[in-house]
């Protein structure tokens, strides 16, 4: 669900409903504190009185417009107001956050009194153990909330996106861009993924499983976005806890994708290649090429060999720009991009090499399924979409027998897709396990958009050179 998916009526109902509930609670809170009750319905002025009642500076209003920071400011203001009216137990704080603004209306009209500014109220005397416990609980809650709603850290483990992203890049992934998902298994150790840190023990219990629901988002997945998602073909863990992958979205629902001679075409139009896209090149040289030549061009994947008369040869993963630079050297005889032949077949290519004899450089055309697409069930359509319907459409009982699609015991002649799907490829086009091998990515597997690099470590560097300083806080495109 995206914000721009809402009708204007639905959007206005949500905004006005929230505004009215907040105004009603403010009306009663202000009345109890001898403040003008009518101000509870006046935007910004009601925040000024709120801050005055709890003892916070008026300039905090400006912080409500700063992303991420505004969450903590609003949360503090919210809890301060509860405290000023005598509601500061763990129960009040938890319910006040989860059920706001409904709980605020309840508190405002219950038997509560204004006790004074929350910042000036005497603090409860606590032992060191209790203070540490409360601090840890709050930190875990805040970190879990941010990780779920706003951003999550991710590290690049493989070279499938080089050189756009390098092994050792630490990223922040925006959850808000595509909308956070509700957890499928809420009984989980906080701040873990599928396993408890440093062990093979699952970090979750399957006693309670909920449907995956995506909350409203700021935008939607678009072509050329760098996307983090759950690996579709891993079935050991629940969908939202499967291994994270990162690739570039090259086709969205409804697109027809084709790869010809390594070039991606969408709906018949050649797509602009990522600036640092890499391919496999073959180099013939008169002499041995020193390692410093490759490292100077930031080429890390080098596979040397020898031809007739021990002539040095190399296969390297690099960009078109670097390939041209290598070709300009006097000691290099030739540089050629290595493409699969159009007639060659990759056995494990998606969707089925027997029906679709494709390879990584000559692939498609393939239509990307979208919600509402109806297909006739034939041998060829099942070869193309059968695995997607079986594993990702959410049916409990699906089987494919003798070129028939059987759902919940019924033979289906036509099928209408229930979800949107995406096609992902790595920028390191000849060294990437991506949708060309395992197929489409379902909408509910999308985690978020790669936002920026906050740290980058070179495993071969030493001391200060271990940090790739030029990559820190670099935006991802």
ZAPA-794557 format. One record per residue (C-alpha): x, z, y. Coordinates in Angstrom, 2 decimals. Layout:
<sites>
[site [X Z Y]];
...
</sites>
This chain:
<sites>
[site [0.00 0.00 0.00]];
[site [1.36 -0.95 3.40]];
[site [0.23 0.12 6.84]];
[site [-0.67 -3.48 7.65]];
[site [-2.85 -3.59 4.53]];
[site [-5.33 -1.20 6.15]];
[site [-8.34 -2.63 7.91]];
[site [-8.64 -1.62 11.55]];
[site [-11.67 0.50 10.68]];
[site [-9.84 2.40 7.93]];
[site [-6.82 2.94 10.15]];
[site [-8.96 4.27 13.02]];
[site [-10.89 6.59 10.67]];
[site [-7.61 8.14 9.43]];
[site [-6.14 8.55 12.93]];
[site [-9.33 9.89 14.51]];
[site [-9.98 12.21 11.53]];
[site [-6.50 13.71 11.78]];
[site [-6.81 14.02 15.57]];
[site [-10.18 15.78 15.33]];
[site [-9.03 18.27 12.70]];
[site [-5.94 19.08 14.75]];
[site [-7.99 19.38 17.94]];
[site [-10.57 21.66 16.29]];
[site [-7.89 24.03 15.00]];
[site [-6.11 24.03 18.38]];
[site [-9.43 24.75 20.13]];
[site [-9.88 28.01 18.22]];
[site [-6.19 28.98 18.25]];
[site [-6.00 28.54 22.03]];
[site [-9.28 30.39 22.53]];
[site [-7.91 33.42 20.64]];
[site [-4.74 33.38 22.76]];
[site [-6.63 33.21 26.11]];
[site [-5.53 29.64 26.69]];
[site [-7.86 26.79 27.76]];
[site [-9.58 25.85 24.51]];
[site [-10.45 22.33 25.73]];
[site [-6.71 21.56 25.92]];
[site [-6.65 21.42 22.13]];
[site [-8.00 17.86 22.35]];
[site [-5.60 16.65 25.08]];
[site [-2.57 14.79 23.63]];
[site [0.84 16.22 24.57]];
[site [-0.73 19.00 26.64]];
[site [-1.85 20.63 23.39]];
[site [1.73 20.45 22.11]];
[site [2.96 22.11 25.32]];
[site [0.60 25.04 24.81]];
[site [1.50 25.17 21.10]];
[site [5.22 25.47 21.98]];
[site [4.41 28.08 24.62]];
[site [2.44 30.20 22.13]];
[site [5.19 30.19 19.51]];
[site [8.06 30.62 21.97]];
[site [9.78 27.27 21.57]];
[site [11.11 25.20 24.55]];
[site [8.82 22.52 25.97]];
[site [11.49 19.83 25.61]];
[site [10.96 19.98 21.83]];
[site [8.16 17.45 22.45]];
[site [10.85 14.79 22.90]];
[site [12.21 15.58 19.43]];
[site [8.88 14.61 17.90]];
[site [9.81 10.98 18.60]];
[site [13.17 11.11 16.78]];
[site [12.90 9.84 13.16]];
[site [13.72 12.41 10.44]];
[site [14.36 15.07 13.11]];
[site [10.67 14.99 14.01]];
[site [9.76 16.11 10.47]];
[site [11.77 19.33 10.79]];
[site [10.58 19.98 14.34]];
[site [6.91 19.48 13.40]];
[site [7.37 21.64 10.30]];
[site [8.95 24.45 12.35]];
[site [6.20 24.30 14.97]];
[site [3.59 24.33 12.25]];
[site [5.01 27.37 10.46]];
[site [5.63 29.16 13.77]];
[site [1.96 28.83 14.67]];
[site [0.92 30.32 11.34]];
[site [3.32 33.21 11.92]];
[site [1.97 33.83 15.44]];
[site [-1.43 34.40 13.84]];
[site [-0.18 36.67 11.08]];
[site [0.08 34.11 8.30]];
[site [3.70 33.99 7.15]];
[site [3.61 34.71 3.42]];
[site [5.10 32.18 0.98]];
[site [1.56 31.22 -0.01]];
[site [0.51 30.58 3.60]];
[site [3.61 28.50 4.26]];
[site [3.25 26.42 1.09]];
[site [-0.48 25.77 1.45]];
[site [-0.09 25.27 5.20]];
[site [2.38 22.44 4.61]];
[site [0.65 20.82 1.63]];
[site [-2.92 20.97 2.97]];
[site [-2.32 20.58 6.71]];
[site [-4.32 20.09 8.89]];
[site [-7.21 21.39 6.74]];
[site [-5.57 24.77 6.22]];
[site [-4.94 25.10 9.96]];
[site [-8.68 24.76 10.62]];
[site [-9.34 27.45 8.00]];
[site [-6.79 29.83 9.52]];
[site [-8.00 29.17 13.07]];
[site [-11.60 30.09 12.24]];
[site [-10.78 32.98 9.89]];
[site [-10.34 36.61 10.91]];
[site [-6.95 36.15 12.57]];
[site [-5.59 37.28 15.92]];
[site [-2.82 36.01 18.14]];
[site [0.09 38.44 17.60]];
[site [2.58 36.94 20.05]];
[site [5.39 34.43 20.11]];
[site [6.74 33.79 16.62]];
[site [10.32 33.69 17.96]];
[site [9.95 37.18 19.45]];
[site [8.18 38.87 16.57]];
[site [10.24 41.49 14.72]];
[site [11.90 40.06 11.67]];
[site [11.20 41.54 8.29]];
[site [14.16 43.51 7.00]];
[site [15.52 41.73 3.97]];
[site [18.34 42.36 1.59]];
[site [21.14 39.87 1.32]];
[site [19.81 38.63 -2.02]];
[site [16.37 37.87 -0.61]];
[site [17.80 36.13 2.45]];
[site [20.00 33.91 0.27]];
[site [17.10 33.18 -2.06]];
[site [14.81 32.14 0.80]];
[site [17.54 30.01 2.38]];
[site [18.22 28.23 -0.90]];
[site [14.51 27.67 -1.59]];
[site [13.99 26.19 1.88]];
[site [17.10 23.99 1.61]];
[site [16.00 22.66 -1.80]];
[site [12.48 22.04 -0.54]];
[site [13.70 20.22 2.58]];
[site [16.23 18.13 0.66]];
[site [13.67 17.26 -2.02]];
[site [11.11 16.26 0.60]];
[site [13.58 14.07 2.50]];
[site [14.77 12.49 -0.75]];
[site [11.21 11.75 -1.78]];
[site [9.77 10.52 1.53]];
[site [12.59 9.31 3.76]];
[site [16.01 8.61 2.24]];
[site [18.00 8.95 -0.95]];
[site [21.74 8.62 -1.49]];
[site [23.04 5.96 -3.87]];
[site [26.51 4.84 -4.93]];
[site [27.51 1.30 -5.95]];
[site [28.80 1.55 -9.56]];
[site [29.39 -2.13 -10.45]];
[site [30.67 -5.29 -8.69]];
[site [27.40 -7.24 -9.02]];
[site [26.84 -7.19 -5.23]];
[site [30.42 -7.81 -4.10]];
[site [31.56 -8.54 -1.52]];
[site [28.40 -7.64 0.37]];
[site [28.60 -4.19 -1.23]];
[site [31.71 -2.82 -2.89]];
[site [32.20 -0.49 -5.83]];
[site [32.55 2.95 -4.25]];
[site [30.16 2.32 -1.34]];
[site [27.83 5.27 -0.75]];
[site [24.48 4.19 0.67]];
[site [21.36 5.67 2.11]];
[site [18.24 4.06 0.72]];
[site [15.14 4.06 2.92]];
[site [12.05 5.21 1.02]];
[site [9.77 4.94 4.05]];
[site [10.35 1.18 4.40]];
[site [8.47 0.28 1.20]];
[site [6.56 3.55 0.85]];
[site [7.49 6.64 -1.22]];
[site [6.03 6.93 -4.72]];
[site [4.34 9.97 -6.18]];
[site [6.38 11.45 -9.06]];
[site [5.20 10.48 -12.53]];
[site [6.59 13.70 -14.05]];
[site [6.24 16.45 -11.40]];
[site [7.67 19.10 -13.77]];
[site [11.28 18.30 -12.97]];
[site [14.47 20.09 -11.91]];
[site [14.72 19.53 -8.13]];
[site [17.29 17.03 -6.80]];
[site [17.98 15.50 -10.22]];
[site [17.23 12.06 -11.58]];
[site [16.65 11.59 -15.30]];
[site [19.17 14.14 -16.57]];
[site [20.45 17.56 -15.57]];
[site [23.79 17.25 -13.78]];
[site [26.74 16.81 -16.13]];
[site [24.64 16.92 -19.30]];
[site [22.49 14.65 -21.46]];
[site [19.55 17.02 -21.16]];
[site [16.41 15.48 -19.63]];
[site [15.64 16.96 -16.22]];
[site [11.88 16.67 -16.67]];
[site [9.03 17.72 -18.94]];
[site [6.34 15.29 -20.07]];
[site [3.69 18.00 -20.38]];
[site [2.11 16.63 -17.20]];
[site [2.24 12.94 -16.31]];
[site [0.58 11.41 -13.25]];
[site [-0.08 7.77 -12.35]];
[site [2.50 6.24 -10.03]];
[site [0.97 5.92 -6.57]];
[site [2.76 4.29 -3.65]];
[site [2.04 5.87 -0.28]];
[site [1.66 3.81 2.91]];
[site [4.87 2.18 4.12]];
[site [6.43 0.76 7.25]];
[site [6.96 -2.72 5.80]];
[site [7.08 -4.71 2.61]];
[site [9.74 -6.27 0.41]];
[site [10.86 -9.57 1.90]];
[site [13.23 -12.28 0.80]];
[site [16.91 -11.40 1.40]];
[site [16.22 -7.64 1.48]];
[site [18.79 -5.58 -0.44]];
[site [16.57 -3.50 -2.72]];
[site [17.11 -0.48 -4.97]];
[site [14.76 -0.37 -7.95]];
[site [14.39 1.15 -11.40]];
[site [15.91 -0.94 -14.19]];
[site [12.89 -2.58 -15.87]];
[site [14.15 -2.86 -19.46]];
[site [15.17 0.77 -19.91]];
[site [12.41 2.57 -21.80]];
[site [14.03 5.95 -22.48]];
[site [12.69 7.61 -19.32]];
[site [9.51 7.37 -17.21]];
[site [9.38 4.39 -14.84]];
[site [10.41 6.29 -11.72]];
[site [13.36 7.97 -13.48]];
[site [14.96 4.90 -15.02]];
[site [18.46 3.88 -13.94]];
[site [18.74 2.66 -10.36]];
[site [19.82 -0.93 -9.80]];
[site [20.59 -2.66 -6.51]];
[site [20.18 -6.40 -5.95]];
[site [19.00 -8.85 -3.33]];
[site [15.38 -10.00 -3.46]];
[site [15.44 -13.80 -3.58]];
[site [11.76 -14.47 -4.33]];
[site [8.54 -12.58 -3.63]];
[site [5.08 -12.72 -5.26]];
[site [3.69 -16.24 -5.33]];
[site [7.04 -17.97 -4.74]];
[site [8.36 -20.67 -7.05]];
[site [12.07 -20.14 -7.64]];
[site [14.65 -22.62 -8.87]];
[site [18.44 -22.55 -9.08]];
[site [20.23 -25.91 -9.01]];
[site [24.03 -26.06 -9.20]];
[site [24.16 -22.40 -8.21]];
[site [22.02 -22.89 -5.09]];
[site [18.76 -20.93 -4.86]];
[site [15.65 -22.89 -3.90]];
[site [12.33 -21.20 -3.07]];
[site [9.18 -23.31 -2.86]];
[site [11.40 -26.41 -2.88]];
[site [13.55 -25.28 0.07]];
[site [17.23 -24.34 -0.22]];
[site [17.73 -20.72 0.81]];
[site [20.50 -19.51 3.09]];
[site [23.20 -17.89 0.98]];
[site [24.38 -14.36 1.77]];
[site [27.49 -14.57 4.02]];
[site [29.70 -12.84 1.43]];
[site [28.17 -14.34 -1.71]];
[site [30.73 -14.75 -4.51]];
[site [31.05 -17.37 -7.25]];
[site [33.56 -17.96 -10.04]];
[site [36.40 -20.28 -9.04]];
[site [39.15 -21.92 -11.09]];
[site [42.61 -22.10 -9.49]];
[site [45.55 -24.22 -10.60]];
[site [48.91 -23.37 -9.03]];
[site [52.52 -24.57 -9.11]];
[site [53.79 -20.98 -9.16]];
[site [52.54 -17.54 -10.07]];
[site [50.33 -16.20 -7.30]];
[site [51.36 -12.69 -6.29]];
[site [48.85 -9.87 -6.36]];
[site [49.27 -9.30 -2.62]];
[site [47.83 -12.77 -1.93]];
[site [44.62 -11.86 -3.74]];
[site [44.46 -8.35 -2.29]];
[site [44.98 -9.78 1.20]];
[site [41.81 -11.80 0.68]];
[site [40.04 -8.78 -0.85]];
[site [39.76 -10.54 -4.20]];
[site [39.54 -7.87 -6.89]];
[site [38.30 -9.81 -9.91]];
[site [41.25 -11.95 -11.06]];
[site [41.65 -13.36 -14.59]];
[site [45.05 -15.07 -15.07]];
[site [45.94 -17.54 -17.84]];
[site [48.40 -20.38 -18.45]];
[site [47.88 -24.08 -18.97]];
[site [50.20 -26.76 -20.38]];
[site [53.86 -26.08 -19.66]];
[site [52.94 -22.51 -18.70]];
[site [51.26 -23.68 -15.50]];
[site [49.63 -20.67 -13.84]];
[site [45.84 -20.71 -13.81]];
[site [43.37 -18.18 -12.49]];
[site [39.68 -17.50 -12.55]];
[site [38.57 -15.41 -9.58]];
[site [35.32 -14.14 -8.16]];
[site [35.37 -14.83 -4.44]];
[site [33.56 -16.30 -1.46]];
[site [33.47 -19.95 -0.41]];
[site [35.55 -19.04 2.67]];
[site [38.29 -17.44 0.58]];
[site [38.26 -20.36 -1.85]];
[site [38.94 -22.71 1.06]];
[site [41.81 -20.48 2.24]];
[site [43.36 -20.52 -1.23]];
[site [43.04 -24.30 -1.38]];
[site [44.99 -24.59 1.88]];
[site [48.11 -22.90 0.44]];
[site [50.95 -25.29 -0.41]];
[site [51.53 -23.73 -3.83]];
[site [47.89 -24.12 -4.91]];
[site [47.08 -27.44 -6.59]];
[site [43.31 -27.14 -6.76]];
[site [40.38 -24.74 -6.39]];
[site [37.13 -25.58 -8.15]];
[site [33.87 -23.67 -8.44]];
[site [32.95 -23.14 -12.09]];
[site [29.30 -23.94 -12.78]];
[site [27.45 -24.09 -16.06]];
[site [26.48 -27.62 -17.01]];
[site [22.84 -28.46 -16.47]];
[site [22.32 -29.18 -20.16]];
[site [23.96 -25.97 -21.40]];
[site [21.76 -23.08 -22.53]];
[site [22.38 -19.36 -22.09]];
[site [20.87 -17.70 -25.21]];
[site [19.74 -14.47 -23.49]];
[site [18.39 -16.14 -20.36]];
[site [14.93 -15.12 -19.12]];
[site [12.19 -15.77 -20.09]];
[site [12.84 -17.53 -23.42]];
[site [15.73 -19.92 -24.05]];
[site [13.83 -21.75 -26.79]];
[site [11.01 -22.79 -24.48]];
[site [13.03 -22.78 -21.26]];
[site [16.61 -24.03 -21.87]];
[site [18.12 -22.68 -18.64]];
[site [21.37 -21.00 -17.55]];
[site [22.49 -18.96 -14.54]];
[site [23.33 -22.04 -12.43]];
[site [20.39 -24.21 -13.48]];
[site [17.32 -22.00 -13.69]];
[site [13.60 -22.64 -13.25]];
[site [11.34 -23.66 -11.71]];
[site [9.60 -20.33 -12.29]];
[site [6.53 -19.01 -10.46]];
[site [6.71 -15.33 -9.53]];
[site [3.49 -13.52 -10.60]];
[site [1.30 -11.93 -7.97]];
[site [-1.73 -9.68 -8.01]];
[site [-4.74 -11.94 -8.65]];
[site [-2.83 -14.83 -10.27]];
[site [-4.81 -16.11 -13.26]];
[site [-3.08 -18.00 -16.08]];
[site [-4.41 -19.66 -19.22]];
[site [-2.96 -18.15 -22.38]];
[site [-0.91 -20.77 -24.20]];
[site [2.28 -20.75 -26.24]];
[site [4.29 -21.68 -23.15]];
[site [2.61 -19.25 -20.74]];
[site [3.12 -16.41 -23.23]];
[site [6.79 -17.37 -23.55]];
[site [7.05 -17.19 -19.77]];
[site [4.89 -14.16 -18.91]];
[site [4.08 -12.41 -22.20]];
[site [6.75 -9.69 -21.93]];
[site [5.73 -8.97 -18.33]];
[site [2.09 -8.48 -19.32]];
[site [3.02 -6.38 -22.33]];
[site [5.44 -3.96 -20.69]];
[site [4.65 -3.76 -16.97]];
[site [0.96 -4.40 -16.37]];
[site [-0.07 -0.89 -17.43]];
[site [-2.15 -1.62 -20.53]];
[site [-2.12 0.94 -23.35]];
[site [-2.36 -1.53 -26.23]];
[site [-0.98 -5.06 -25.88]];
[site [0.28 -7.33 -28.63]];
[site [1.24 -10.99 -28.94]];
[site [0.44 -12.51 -32.31]];
[site [0.46 -16.19 -33.28]];
[site [0.45 -17.30 -29.63]];
[site [-2.50 -15.05 -28.83]];
[site [-2.60 -12.26 -26.26]];
[site [-4.48 -9.23 -27.57]];
[site [-5.36 -6.43 -25.13]];
[site [-7.07 -3.30 -26.45]];
[site [-8.08 -5.21 -29.59]];
[site [-9.58 -8.20 -27.77]];
[site [-8.14 -11.73 -27.74]];
[site [-7.67 -12.86 -24.14]];
[site [-8.04 -16.55 -23.22]];
[site [-7.14 -16.13 -19.53]];
[site [-5.22 -13.34 -17.86]];
[site [-5.24 -12.13 -14.24]];
[site [-2.19 -10.16 -13.10]];
[site [-2.77 -6.62 -11.84]];
[site [0.50 -6.22 -9.92]];
[site [2.95 -8.02 -7.64]];
[site [6.42 -8.93 -8.91]];
[site [9.81 -9.78 -7.41]];
[site [12.89 -11.74 -8.48]];
[site [16.26 -10.06 -7.86]];
[site [19.79 -11.50 -7.93]];
[site [23.22 -10.04 -7.23]];
[site [25.39 -11.51 -4.46]];
[site [28.22 -11.79 -6.99]];
[site [26.29 -14.62 -8.60]];
[site [28.54 -15.17 -11.62]];
[site [28.98 -11.48 -12.41]];
[site [25.53 -9.99 -12.06]];
[site [23.04 -8.82 -14.68]];
[site [19.84 -9.57 -12.81]];
[site [16.39 -11.17 -13.04]];
[site [17.89 -14.28 -14.58]];
[site [18.43 -12.15 -17.70]];
[site [15.76 -9.45 -17.73]];
[site [12.99 -10.91 -15.62]];
[site [10.69 -9.73 -12.87]];
[site [10.68 -6.39 -11.07]];
[site [7.22 -4.85 -10.84]];
[site [6.05 -3.49 -7.48]];
[site [5.88 0.06 -8.84]];
[site [9.59 -0.06 -9.84]];
[site [10.71 -0.56 -6.22]];
[site [12.57 2.51 -4.91]];
[site [13.56 1.51 -1.39]];
[site [15.62 -0.70 0.91]];
[site [19.38 -0.22 1.18]];
[site [19.85 0.92 4.77]];
[site [23.49 1.65 5.63]];
[site [26.82 2.73 4.15]];
[site [27.74 6.29 5.08]];
[site [30.95 6.51 3.00]];
[site [33.14 4.09 1.05]];
[site [35.93 5.10 -1.34]];
[site [38.55 2.81 -2.86]];
[site [39.53 4.12 -6.30]];
[site [42.94 2.47 -5.94]];
[site [43.66 3.98 -2.53]];
[site [45.62 7.14 -1.85]];
[site [45.05 9.96 0.58]];
[site [43.58 8.61 3.84]];
[site [43.75 5.04 2.55]];
[site [41.25 5.98 -0.13]];
[site [38.52 5.84 2.52]];
[site [37.51 2.36 3.66]];
[site [37.17 3.36 7.30]];
[site [35.86 -0.02 8.45]];
[site [32.80 0.33 6.20]];
[site [31.59 3.73 7.42]];
[site [28.05 3.64 8.90]];
[site [27.88 -0.11 8.36]];
[site [24.38 -1.57 8.26]];
[site [23.43 -3.54 5.15]];
[site [22.18 -7.09 5.54]];
</sites>
